[in-house]
Amino acid sequence: MECPQCKSDNVQKLSIIYQLGTQKINTSSRSFGSGVGAGRGGFGGGFGSSSTTTTGTSQSLIAKMAAPPAKKTYVATVILFLIGGIILATGSYIFIGLLLIGGGGFLAYKAYNYNQNEWPPINKNWQNSWHCNKCGDIYALQLSR
């Protein structure tokens, strides 16, 4: 396999770059402390403890660049349905409630259409894409049928 731009054989699939540069993080720590002090009222002391948990994802810049194409979500649809439903349930501003629910339905249709029809070929292209580590070119292999 060689880069069509610079003919280097130092190439990697985007999916491999993404996997190697993305790590899940899950850490926890505990700390304890104590103190003693003196003042006008005499001596005093105390003890304390705390614990923290950190979770998330760490990602290199090249892994972020090589990320797979995302599907559309239905978050906006759910929000519009909820707000429209609440407005309809109160019995006031019925027209606005119906508009919000209709807008949510339109967004749901757009997301569904993208996820079913547009995203699969985009994702297939990503799965067949390579990155040249010498010149930085990204290219997709044209697979024969």
HUZIQUI-V598871 format. One record per helix or strand of 2 or more residues. SS is the DSSP state (2 for helix, 1 for strand). FROM is the first residue (numbers start at 1). LEN is the number of residues. Records with the same first field share a line. If there is no record, write none. Layout:
SS=FROM-LEN + FROM-LEN
//
This chain:
1=11-3 + 22-18 + 42-18 + 129-4 + 138-3
2=14-7 + 61-5 + 75-16 + 94-34
//
